[in-house]
Amino acid sequence: MYFHIKPENLNCAQAILKAFSTEFNVSDEKIAEYKAHGGGRAPGGICGALFAAQQLLGEAEKEKLAAEFHHEFGTLDCLELKESGVPCVDFVAFADKQVEERLKKK
């Protein structure tokens, strides 16, 4: 897991991209760009880890992944997730697991 680990200190969105950079051919530059999508700044205010996982998996999995995330945590909204008291590392781990499971099915 790469979430908030030094020296890189990656945010939630970056951590997901970094974890699967080899499988999806994600460049270090792309990972750096995703600094703008952590901490509630992903489009629509959704969790950055969810957003990054959706970007990796593409349109075919986007809605299903969102539904699974919502079922698990009750919301997709980053600020609501933070207010829930659940640590962000749990959201990152869930998104990571979902991507990993889908890769195994390929």
C-alpha positions as CSV (number, residue, x, y, z in Angstrom):
1,M,0.0,0.0,0.0
2,Y,1.4,3.4,-1.0
3,F,-1.1,5.6,0.8
4,H,0.7,8.3,2.9
5,I,3.9,6.3,3.0
6,K,7.2,8.3,3.0
7,P,9.1,9.5,1.1
8,E,6.4,9.9,-1.6
9,N,3.4,10.5,0.8
10,L,0.9,9.8,-2.0
11,N,-2.8,10.7,-1.6
12,C,-5.6,8.2,-2.0
13,A,-5.9,8.6,-5.7
14,Q,-2.2,8.5,-6.3
15,A,-1.8,5.4,-4.1
16,I,-4.3,3.4,-6.3
17,L,-2.5,4.4,-9.5
18,K,0.9,3.6,-8.0
19,A,-0.3,0.2,-6.8
20,F,-1.3,-0.8,-10.4
21,S,1.2,1.2,-12.4
22,T,2.7,-1.8,-13.9
23,E,-0.5,-3.6,-14.8
24,F,-2.1,-0.5,-16.4
25,N,1.2,1.2,-17.6
26,V,0.7,4.3,-15.5
27,S,3.6,6.8,-15.7
28,D,5.1,8.6,-12.7
29,E,3.9,11.8,-14.4
30,K,0.3,10.6,-14.4
31,I,0.6,9.6,-10.8
32,A,1.9,13.1,-10.0
33,E,-1.1,14.6,-11.8
34,Y,-3.5,12.8,-9.5
35,K,-2.3,14.9,-6.6
36,A,-5.1,17.1,-7.7
37,H,-7.7,14.4,-7.1
38,G,-7.1,13.6,-3.4
39,G,-8.7,15.1,-0.3
40,G,-12.2,15.7,-1.8
41,R,-11.0,17.2,-5.0
42,A,-11.9,14.3,-7.4
43,P,-14.8,15.2,-9.8
44,G,-18.1,15.5,-8.0
45,G,-16.3,15.3,-4.6
46,I,-16.1,11.5,-4.7
47,C,-13.4,9.6,-2.9
48,G,-10.1,9.9,-4.7
49,A,-9.4,6.2,-4.3
50,L,-12.7,5.3,-6.0
51,F,-12.1,7.9,-8.7
52,A,-8.7,6.5,-9.5
53,A,-10.0,2.9,-9.5
54,Q,-12.7,3.9,-11.9
55,Q,-10.2,5.5,-14.2
56,L,-8.1,2.4,-14.3
57,L,-11.0,0.0,-14.9
58,G,-12.9,2.2,-17.4
59,E,-16.5,2.8,-18.2
60,A,-17.5,-0.8,-18.2
61,E,-16.8,-1.1,-14.5
62,K,-17.5,2.5,-13.3
63,E,-21.0,2.2,-12.1
64,K,-20.6,-1.3,-10.6
65,L,-17.6,-0.2,-8.7
66,A,-19.4,2.9,-7.4
67,A,-22.4,0.8,-6.3
68,E,-20.1,-1.6,-4.4
69,F,-18.3,1.3,-2.8
70,H,-21.6,2.9,-1.8
71,H,-22.9,-0.4,-0.4
72,E,-19.8,-0.8,1.7
73,F,-19.5,2.8,3.0
74,G,-22.9,4.4,2.5
75,T,-21.7,7.3,0.3
76,L,-19.2,8.1,-2.4
77,D,-18.6,11.7,-1.1
78,C,-15.2,12.2,0.3
79,L,-16.2,14.7,3.0
80,E,-19.0,12.5,4.2
81,L,-16.6,9.6,4.3
82,K,-14.1,11.6,6.3
83,E,-16.9,12.6,8.7
84,S,-17.9,8.9,9.2
85,G,-14.9,8.3,11.3
86,V,-13.6,5.5,9.1
87,P,-9.9,6.0,8.3
88,C,-9.1,6.9,4.7
89,V,-6.8,3.9,4.5
90,D,-9.9,1.7,4.6
91,F,-11.3,3.4,1.5
92,V,-8.0,3.0,-0.3
93,A,-7.8,-0.7,0.7
94,F,-11.3,-1.3,-0.5
95,A,-10.6,0.3,-3.9
96,D,-7.4,-1.5,-4.2
97,K,-9.1,-4.8,-3.5
98,Q,-11.8,-4.2,-6.1
99,V,-9.2,-3.5,-8.8
100,E,-7.2,-6.5,-7.8
101,E,-10.2,-8.8,-8.0
102,R,-11.1,-7.6,-11.4
103,L,-7.6,-8.1,-12.6
104,K,-7.7,-11.7,-11.4
105,K,-10.8,-12.3,-13.5
106,K,-9.1,-11.2,-16.8
